Amino acid sequence: MSITSFHPPARILMGPGPSDVNPRILEAMSRPTIGHLDPVFIAMMDEMKTLLQYAFQTKNELTFPVSAPGSAGMEICFVNLLEPGDKVIICQNGVFGGRMKENAERCGAIPVLVEDTWGAAVDPNKLEETLKSHPDTKVVAFVHAETSTGACSDAKTLVEIARRHGCLTIVDTVTSLGGSPVKVNEWGIDAIYSGSQKCLSCTPGLSPVSFNERAIERIRARQTKVQSWFLDLSLVMGYWGGDGKRAYHHTAPINALYGLHEALVVLQEEGLENAWERHQRNHQALRAGIEAMGLQLAVKEKERLPQLNAITIPAGVDDAAVRTRLLQEYGLEIGAGLGEMAGKLWRVGLMGYGSNPRNVLIFLGALETVLHDLGASIESGVAVRAARAAW
Ligand SMILES: Cc1ncc(COP(=O)(O)O)c(C=O)c1O
């Protein structure tokens, strides 16, 4: 065998995630591994909770990172809050709402879908109507930032409607946390999850979650055991819970947690509002460049995510050929369309550390050149000039 060490190429990650990882985070992850019950590590976990409470804008005691990716964050919410026979309304306007339905079914719950066009935000009126016709609904779940389409839903209004109808809420903020406002306490969200690899710019594989007292009461009142041992909150709480005592549950991914801690310190240093504003600023510059080339963003302006820009692929352009050239010639990764958006969209992430003028300019310059080579009549430099003017 002649297998040697793996050395990945340097890439610019401008897809739907993972995003470019801040070198400070990679450095933090290379620090010495210590025991997951070491008092020094436990002190770091306490800081992690405080930092996550800041990121989520919550005082919830039960706020911690699940040792697994965003999908596990989704699953921990569903398996703990739902019991067989419970009715759950799921708002679906993209791929990840569909994944929520899969989760609900596997819990033995009864999902009722509120469907919206892919690329549009969830319609609050439809949720209200559906709640009226299903008054026995226990939980409402939706995706705040639909990564598959680039649409942002009005989480505050959706949660307000759900609460008025006596429901708990599960909110997916995998792509929004750190890039767009997420206000758990102010909006009254009961259970929320996110991912480490998007606007937090950490490596993939961790899922910050937070549960309020209403959610915990529901879990305490369960008649049936949570079907997943690993994700049963009553057991996980022994390690991450608020009482300060830490008992073994599973071996925590120590170095990955150093990374998330550093990512959250970076966020705290910048300040949440400044981070949201930076994502907007760079999005506006990208948008100016895209439009200057004669291309269009697929989501309507009021519903656009600044961190995930869905660009409509112009007729006659070979989607895969463009993405391949960007990767091979520029080391630049963008995302293809997912699900029913395959072949229709490019998804360009400006997330966390990757939301910066350098990435915007490199991408616009590269796309201009590639499209020009493929025969599009684009004036050289027009997109880059428009982006610079926007800043
Ligand atoms: C909105 C949304 N929810 C859930 C997930 C699942 O996260 P992960 O891939 O980390 O499991 C993703 C991943 O892209 C996402 O964008």
The ligand as a Tripos MOL2 file, in Angstrom:
@<TRIPOS>MOLECULE
LIG
   16    16     1     0     0
SMALL
NO_CHARGES

@<TRIPOS>ATOM
      1 C1        -31.6090   24.6140    6.7030 C.3       1 LIG1
      2 C2        -30.8220   23.3830    6.9960 C.ar      1 LIG1
      3 N1        -31.2770   22.5110    7.9100 N.ar      1 LIG1
      4 C3        -30.6000   21.3910    8.2110 C.ar      1 LIG1
      5 C4        -29.3980   21.0980    7.6030 C.ar      1 LIG1
      6 C5        -28.6810   19.8370    7.9540 C.3       1 LIG1
      7 O1        -27.4400   20.1330    8.5190 O.3       1 LIG1
      8 P1        -26.2180   19.1000    8.3900 P.3       1 LIG1
      9 O2        -25.9130   18.9620    6.9540 O.co2     1 LIG1
     10 O3        -25.1240   19.7830    9.1880 O.co2     1 LIG1
     11 O4        -26.6550   17.8380    8.9990 O.co2     1 LIG1
     12 C6        -28.8810   21.9610    6.6600 C.ar      1 LIG1
     13 C7        -27.6200   21.6750    5.9550 C.2       1 LIG1
     14 O5        -27.2510   22.2840    4.9950 O.2       1 LIG1
     15 C8        -29.6100   23.1440    6.3540 C.ar      1 LIG1
     16 O6        -29.1420   24.0090    5.4540 O.3       1 LIG1
@<TRIPOS>BOND
     1     1     2 1
     2     2     3 ar
     3     2    15 ar
     4     3     4 ar
     5     4     5 ar
     6     5     6 1
     7     5    12 ar
     8     6     7 1
     9     7     8 1
    10     8     9 2
    11     8    10 1
    12     8    11 1
    13    12    13 1
    14    12    15 ar
    15    13    14 2
    16    15    16 1
@<TRIPOS>SUBSTRUCTURE
     1 LIG1         1 GROUP 0 **** ****
